[in-house]
Amino acid sequence: MRRLPLNKSHTGDHVLPSGRWQSSTAKFASFYAAFFTLSLLLLLGFIAYSITATMERSTDVVIDWQLNYFESFSDDDVERAIRNRLEHERLHANYYGLFDADGHWLAGDVLALPPNVPIGRKGVTLKHTLQIDGAQTSPVMRVMAQRRTDGKILLVGRDLTHYLSIRENSIDALVLGGVLCLALGALVAYLLTRRQMARIGEMRTATRAIAQGDLSRRLPVSGRDELDMLAHLVNHMLGEVERLMGEVKGACDGIAHDLRTPLAHVRTRLSQIAGRALKHNDWELDADVVNVRQDVDRLLETFRAMMRVSEIGTLDRRGAFEEVNLGVLLGEVWELYEPLAESSNIKMRVETYAGAIVPGDRALLFEAFSNLADNAIKFTPPGGMVGIVLREFPSGPRVEVTDSGPGIPAEEREAVLQRFYRSERTRHLPGTGLGLSVVSAILRLHDFSISITDAGPGARITVHCYRRPIAS
């Protein structure tokens, strides 16, 4: 036996599903949060536009009233009226400018006529561009200009700082309130999602156990919502499935058990008939009896295999699990079957490494790999090669059993793992068609997986052994 240390490789590594699913509640909450944020932005834009429009309209009314006030003065008295208004302006919210027909300054604290202000009592908002007395930066202002009867231009401006402050405070309050509502909604959505995902996690744990063969498990029910309605329906279905499978299994086991006894009696009587045939030198009868005995032996082997598959399916899944060294176990399989391979002129090699530890039932794993080795030898012609290779991967050890026989067609690789199926290429060889079904049952018990590929020539059967903790 040859044992070689193999390097770790990620090639062909079996990838398990991550199990990270997106909750519909989380999706709905995310959609609602995005919709709420967009709605809030649209609302803020509408409020800002509405406040600005209202502010400009009300300011235009005030400015228009002041222009009407200055119209009551004659052209000679308007400059004096402007100076008088500026002297009594306490809050300095209003600004005035009187210009000649060519735009030259005549009176007021507005020193220059803005070029973008239309003449004709049409309000315009200027942002820090109005030139006013004292070289100070002008605030955001609403201005309106009018040409008097003597050709002079009167400009009246009003400070919008107070209105803008009210608008900004209103928008800030809305933004803060919207953020608080959004945060509260996100918190509620998180709590709801967490609760739903916790329930789904419990259901997922139960369905995994059911998928692994524990049909006695049921989905948890904690309320009266849609998930609980679905859980009730699934639990009812599982109850019916468990009952029907129990009835079918009981019937099959009963038939197999009941037929083994009469077949054993038939075999015994055939042995007696064979003895009498030899006593009377009836060689033809002896040959017929030998053929019938071989048929009975195959029937008994079939029933034994059927009972074995049934026994494996009813075992406690992890009750007898322990740490199993696959390298040592495969070495024992090689020692058991190497003489058989040698007697058939077949070379058998093994490559393992130390430290390949997996949780499992050692006796069952030995039986599974023994069946694989026996099948490989059975279907390999004289002069061929059978190999057992143990490799290390991040997900766990991987065992490859290869032969140089006829191989298994791609369309039959799933079917050969079922009971009684035999490929057309190997139907002429003795067997029951239950060997790989026993292997499949043992691997399912250990949560391992099996795959069949082409070895060119022959078949390659790969067993993926995942390292999972032993249940306490």
C-alpha positions in Angstrom: 0.0 0.0 0.0 1.3 3.4 -0.9 0.3 6.5 1.1 1.3 9.9 -0.3 0.9 13.3 1.3 -1.3 15.4 -0.9 -1.3 19.2 -1.0 -4.5 21.1 -0.4 -6.3 22.2 -3.5 -9.4 24.3 -4.3 -9.9 22.8 -7.6 -13.4 21.4 -7.9 -14.2 22.3 -4.4 -17.8 21.6 -3.5 -19.6 24.9 -2.7 -22.5 24.7 -0.3 -25.3 27.2 -0.5 -24.7 30.2 1.7 -28.2 30.1 3.0 -28.4 33.9 3.0 -31.8 34.8 1.7 -33.4 38.2 1.3 -36.5 38.7 3.4 -39.6 40.1 1.6 -40.2 42.2 4.7 -36.7 43.7 4.3 -37.3 44.4 0.6 -40.6 46.0 1.3 -39.1 48.1 4.1 -36.2 49.2 1.8 -38.7 50.1 -0.9 -40.8 52.0 1.5 -37.8 53.8 2.9 -36.7 54.8 -0.6 -40.3 55.9 -1.5 -40.6 57.8 1.8 -37.2 59.6 1.2 -38.2 60.5 -2.4 -41.6 61.7 -1.1 -40.0 63.8 1.6 -37.6 65.4 -0.9 -40.5 66.2 -3.2 -42.5 67.6 -0.3 -39.5 69.8 0.8 -39.1 71.1 -2.7 -42.8 71.9 -2.9 -42.8 73.6 0.5 -39.7 75.6 -0.4 -41.3 76.7 -3.7 -44.6 77.5 -2.0 -43.0 79.5 0.8 -40.8 81.4 -1.6 -43.7 82.2 -3.9 -45.9 83.4 -1.0 -43.0 85.5 0.4 -42.4 87.2 -3.0 -46.1 87.9 -3.5 -46.5 89.4 0.0 -43.3 91.4 -0.4 -44.4 92.7 -3.8 -47.6 93.9 -2.3 -45.6 95.9 0.3 -43.3 97.4 -2.3 -46.2 98.2 -4.6 -47.9 100.0 -1.7 -44.7 102.0 -1.1 -44.5 103.0 -4.7 -48.1 104.2 -4.5 -47.0 106.2 -1.4 -44.2 108.0 -3.3 -46.6 108.7 -6.2 -48.5 111.0 -3.9 -45.4 113.4 -3.8 -44.6 115.7 -6.6 -41.4 115.3 -8.7 -39.7 118.0 -6.7 -40.6 116.6 -3.3 -39.9 112.9 -3.9 -36.2 113.3 -3.0 -37.1 114.9 0.3 -39.6 112.1 1.0 -37.0 109.4 0.4 -34.5 111.1 2.8 -37.2 111.5 5.3 -38.1 107.8 5.1 -34.5 106.7 5.4 -34.0 108.9 8.5 -37.0 107.3 10.2 -36.2 103.7 9.1 -35.5 101.8 12.3 -35.2 98.2 11.2 -33.7 99.2 7.9 -35.7 96.6 6.0 -36.4 98.9 3.1 -34.0 100.4 0.6 -34.7 103.3 -1.9 -32.9 104.7 -4.9 -33.9 107.6 -7.2 -32.2 107.8 -10.6 -32.5 110.1 -13.5 -33.6 109.0 -16.9 -30.1 107.9 -17.8 -29.7 105.8 -14.6 -27.5 108.3 -12.7 -28.0 108.3 -8.9 -29.9 111.2 -7.4 -31.0 110.1 -3.9 -31.4 107.2 -1.5 -29.2 104.4 -0.1 -29.2 102.4 -3.4 -26.3 103.8 -5.3 -26.6 102.0 -8.7 -29.5 100.9 -10.8 -29.3 97.1 -11.4 -29.3 96.3 -15.1 -31.5 93.2 -14.7 -34.4 95.0 -13.0 -37.3 95.7 -15.3 -39.0 99.1 -15.2 -42.7 98.6 -14.6 -43.4 97.4 -11.1 -42.3 93.8 -11.7 -40.6 92.3 -8.7 -37.2 90.7 -9.0 -35.1 88.9 -6.3 -31.5 89.9 -6.1 -29.0 87.9 -4.1 -26.3 90.1 -2.7 -25.8 92.1 -5.9 -27.5 95.4 -5.0 -25.0 98.2 -4.5 -26.0 100.1 -1.3 -24.6 103.0 0.7 -21.9 102.2 3.2 -20.2 99.6 1.0 -21.8 96.8 3.0 -22.8 93.6 1.4 -26.5 93.7 0.5 -28.8 90.9 1.8 -31.1 88.9 -0.4 -33.6 91.6 -1.5 -36.8 91.9 -3.5 -36.8 95.0 -5.7 -39.2 96.8 -7.9 -38.7 99.9 -10.2 -41.1 102.5 -11.7 -40.6 105.4 -14.1 -42.2 108.6 -12.8 -43.9 111.2 -15.0 -40.7 113.3 -15.2 -38.7 110.4 -16.5 -36.9 109.6 -13.2 -36.7 106.0 -12.0 -37.7 105.1 -8.5 -36.4 101.8 -7.1 -37.7 100.3 -3.9 -36.1 97.2 -2.3 -37.1 95.1 0.7 -34.9 92.8 2.8 -36.0 89.1 2.6 -33.7 87.9 5.4 -36.5 87.5 7.9 -38.6 85.5 5.4 -35.7 83.4 4.4 -34.9 82.6 8.0 -38.5 81.4 8.5 -38.3 79.3 5.4 -35.0 77.7 6.4 -36.2 77.0 9.9 -39.4 75.4 8.5 -37.4 73.2 6.1 -34.9 72.3 8.8 -37.7 71.2 11.0 -39.3 69.2 8.3 -36.0 67.5 7.4 -35.3 66.7 11.1 -38.8 65.3 11.5 -38.5 63.3 8.3 -35.1 61.9 9.3 -36.6 60.9 12.7 -39.6 59.3 11.1 -37.3 57.5 8.6 -35.1 56.3 11.4 -38.1 55.1 13.5 -39.5 53.4 10.4 -36.1 51.7 9.7 -36.0 50.5 13.3 -39.5 49.1 13.2 -38.7 47.4 9.8 -35.5 46.0 11.3 -37.4 44.6 14.3 -40.1 43.1 12.0 -37.5 41.7 9.6 -35.5 40.2 12.5 -38.6 38.5 13.9 -39.6 37.1 10.5 -36.1 36.0 9.8 -35.9 34.3 13.2 -39.1 32.4 12.4 -37.8 31.5 8.9 -34.5 30.4 10.5 -36.5 28.0 12.7 -38.4 26.7 9.8 -35.2 26.3 7.8 -33.7 24.2 10.6 -36.7 22.0 10.6 -36.8 21.6 6.9 -33.1 20.7 6.8 -33.8 18.0 9.3 -36.8 16.8 7.3 -34.7 16.8 4.1 -32.1 14.7 5.9 -34.7 12.0 6.6 -36.3 13.0 9.9 -39.9 12.9 8.8 -41.1 13.3 12.4 -40.0 16.9 12.5 -42.6 19.6 12.0 -42.4 23.3 11.1 -42.9 25.6 14.2 -46.1 27.5 14.5 -46.3 30.7 16.6 -49.2 32.7 15.5 -51.9 33.1 12.9 -50.2 34.9 10.0 -49.4 33.8 6.5 -46.2 31.9 7.6 -48.2 29.9 10.2 -50.9 29.1 7.6 -48.2 27.7 5.3 -46.6 25.9 8.2 -49.9 24.2 9.1 -50.4 23.1 5.5 -46.8 21.7 5.3 -47.1 20.0 8.6 -50.3 18.3 7.5 -48.6 17.2 4.3 -45.6 15.9 6.2 -47.9 13.9 8.5 -49.5 12.2 5.4 -46.1 11.6 3.8 -44.7 10.1 7.0 -47.8 7.8 7.3 -47.7 6.7 3.7 -43.9 6.1 3.7 -44.3 4.2 7.0 -47.0 2.0 5.4 -44.9 1.4 2.3 -41.7 0.7 4.2 -43.5 -1.7 6.6 -45.1 -3.6 3.7 -41.7 -3.8 1.8 -39.9 -4.9 5.0 -42.5 -7.4 5.8 -42.4 -8.9 2.3 -38.6 -9.1 2.3 -38.6 -10.6 5.8 -41.3 -13.1 5.1 -39.8 -14.3 1.8 -36.3 -14.9 3.3 -37.5 -17.8 5.4 -39.2 -19.9 2.6 -36.3 -19.1 0.3 -33.9 -20.4 2.9 -36.0 -23.6 3.2 -36.0 -23.9 -0.6 -32.2 -23.6 -0.6 -31.9 -26.3 2.1 -34.1 -28.7 0.1 -32.2 -28.0 -3.1 -29.0 -29.0 -1.2 -30.7 -32.3 -0.2 -31.8 -32.9 -3.8 -28.3 -32.2 -5.0 -27.0 -34.8 -2.6 -29.5 -37.4 -3.8 -28.6 -36.6 -7.4 -24.9 -37.2 -6.8 -25.8 -40.4 -5.0 -27.7 -41.7 -8.1 -25.1 -40.2 -10.5 -27.7 -38.0 -12.1 -25.4 -35.2 -13.4 -28.0 -33.3 -15.3 -30.2 -33.0 -12.3 -27.2 -31.9 -10.2 -26.4 -29.2 -12.7 -30.0 -27.9 -12.7 -30.1 -27.9 -8.9 -26.8 -25.9 -8.8 -28.3 -23.3 -11.2 -31.5 -23.0 -9.1 -29.5 -22.7 -5.9 -27.5 -19.8 -7.5 -30.8 -18.1 -8.4 -32.0 -18.5 -4.8 -28.8 -17.2 -3.5 -29.1 -14.1 -5.6 -32.7 -13.6 -4.3 -31.5 -14.0 -0.7 -28.7 -11.5 -1.4 -31.2 -9.0 -2.8 -33.5 -9.3 0.2 -30.5 -8.9 2.6 -29.5 -5.7 0.8 -33.0 -4.4 0.9 -33.2 -5.0 4.6 -29.8 -3.4 5.0 -30.9 -0.2 3.2 -34.0 -0.1 5.4 -32.0 -0.6 8.6 -29.6 2.3 7.6 -32.6 4.6 7.0 -34.0 3.9 10.5 -30.7 4.5 12.4 -30.3 7.3 14.8 -28.6 9.9 12.6 -25.8 10.8 14.9 -26.2 8.6 17.9 -23.1 6.5 17.2 -21.0 9.1 15.5 -17.3 9.6 16.4 -14.2 11.0 14.9 -13.1 8.7 12.0 -9.7 8.8 10.4 -10.4 8.3 6.7 -6.7 7.5 5.9 -6.6 4.6 8.3 -10.1 3.4 7.2 -9.2 3.4 3.5 -6.0 1.6 4.3 -8.0 -1.2 5.9 -10.3 -1.3 2.8 -7.2 -1.7 0.7 -5.8 -4.5 2.8 -9.2 -6.3 2.6 -9.6 -6.1 -1.2 -6.1 -6.0 -2.5 -5.9 -9.9 -2.5 -9.1 -10.1 -4.4 -7.8 -7.6 -6.9 -4.5 -9.5 -7.3 -6.4 -12.8 -7.9 -8.2 -11.1 -10.7 -5.0 -9.6 -12.2 -6.0 -6.1 -11.3 -3.7 -3.5 -9.8 -5.1 -1.7 -6.8 -3.4 1.5 -5.4 -4.3 3.8 -2.5 -3.1 7.4 -1.8 -4.0 8.9 1.5 -2.6 11.4 4.0 -2.6 11.8 7.8 -5.2 13.9 9.6 -8.3 13.3 7.4 -10.7 13.3 10.3 -14.5 13.4 9.8 -17.5 12.7 12.1 -19.3 9.5 11.3 -20.1 5.9 12.1 -16.9 4.0 11.4 -18.6 0.7 10.7 -21.0 2.2 8.2 -18.3 4.2 6.4 -16.2 1.1 6.1 -19.2 -0.7 4.6 -19.7 2.1 2.1 -16.1 2.4 0.9 -15.9 -1.5 0.8 -18.9 -1.6 -1.5 -17.3 1.0 -3.7 -14.0 -0.9 -3.8 -15.9 -4.2 -4.5 -17.8 -2.6 -7.4 -14.7 -1.1 -8.9 -12.9 -4.5 -8.8 -16.1 -6.3 -10.1 -16.4 -4.1 -13.2 -12.7 -3.8 -14.0 -11.4 -6.3 -16.6 -8.1 -8.3 -15.9 -5.1 -6.2 -16.4 -7.0 -3.0 -15.3 -6.4 -0.6 -12.5 -8.5 0.4 -9.4 -7.5 3.5 -7.5 -8.6 5.0 -4.1 -7.3 8.5 -3.6 -7.9 10.7 -0.6 -7.6 14.5 -1.1 -7.9 17.5 1.1 -10.2 20.5 0.3 -11.4 23.4 2.3 -14.8 21.9 2.8 -13.4 18.6 3.9 -11.7 15.4 2.6 -12.7 14.0 -0.7 -12.4 10.3 -1.7 -12.1 9.3 -5.3 -12.6 5.6 -6.3 -11.7 5.0 -10.0 -11.7 1.9 -12.2 -10.8 1.1 -15.8 -14.0 -0.7 -16.6 -16.8 0.1 -19.0 -17.8 3.3 -17.1 -21.2 4.6 -16.5 -23.0 6.7 -19.1 -23.9 10.3 -18.1 -27.6 9.6 -18.5 -27.4 6.7 -16.0 -25.3 8.3 -13.3 -28.3 9.3 -11.2 -30.2 6.1 -11.8 -27.4 3.8 -10.6 -27.7 5.2 -7.1 -31.3 4.0 -6.9 -32.4 0.5 -5.9 -32.3 -2.4 -8.4 -31.0 -0.3 -11.3 -28.3 -2.0 -13.4 -26.6 -0.5 -16.5 -27.0 -2.2 -19.8 -23.2 -2.4 -20.0 -22.9 -4.5 -16.8 -26.1 -6.4 -16.8 -24.2 -9.6 -17.8 -22.2 -9.4 -14.5 -23.7 -11.0 -11.3 -25.2 -8.5 -8.8 -28.4 -7.2 -7.3 -28.2 -3.5 -8.3 -28.4 -2.5 -4.6 -24.7 -1.9 -3.9 -24.6 1.8 -4.7 -28.0 2.3 -3.1 -26.5 1.1 0.2 -23.6 3.5 -0.3 -26.0 6.3 -1.1 -28.0 5.6 2.1 -24.9 5.6 4.3 -23.7 8.8 2.8 -27.1 10.5 3.2 -26.9 9.4 6.9 -23.6 11.3 7.2 -24.7 14.4 5.2 -22.0 13.5 2.6 -22.6 13.7 -1.1 -21.6 11.4 -4.0 -20.9 12.2 -7.7 -20.0 10.1 -10.7 -17.8 11.3 -13.5 -15.9 9.8 -16.4 -12.4 8.5 -15.6 -11.4 7.9 -19.2 -11.6 4.9 -19.3 -13.8 3.7 -16.5 -15.8 5.6 -13.9 -14.8 7.9 -11.1 -17.0 8.0 -8.0 -16.2 10.9 -5.7 -17.4 11.1 -2.1 -17.4 14.6 -0.6 -16.9 14.3 3.2 -17.9 17.5 4.9 -16.6 18.4 8.3 -19.6 19.2 10.5 -19.6 19.2 14.3 -20.9 16.1 16.1 -24.2 16.8 17.8 -24.0 16.6 21.5 
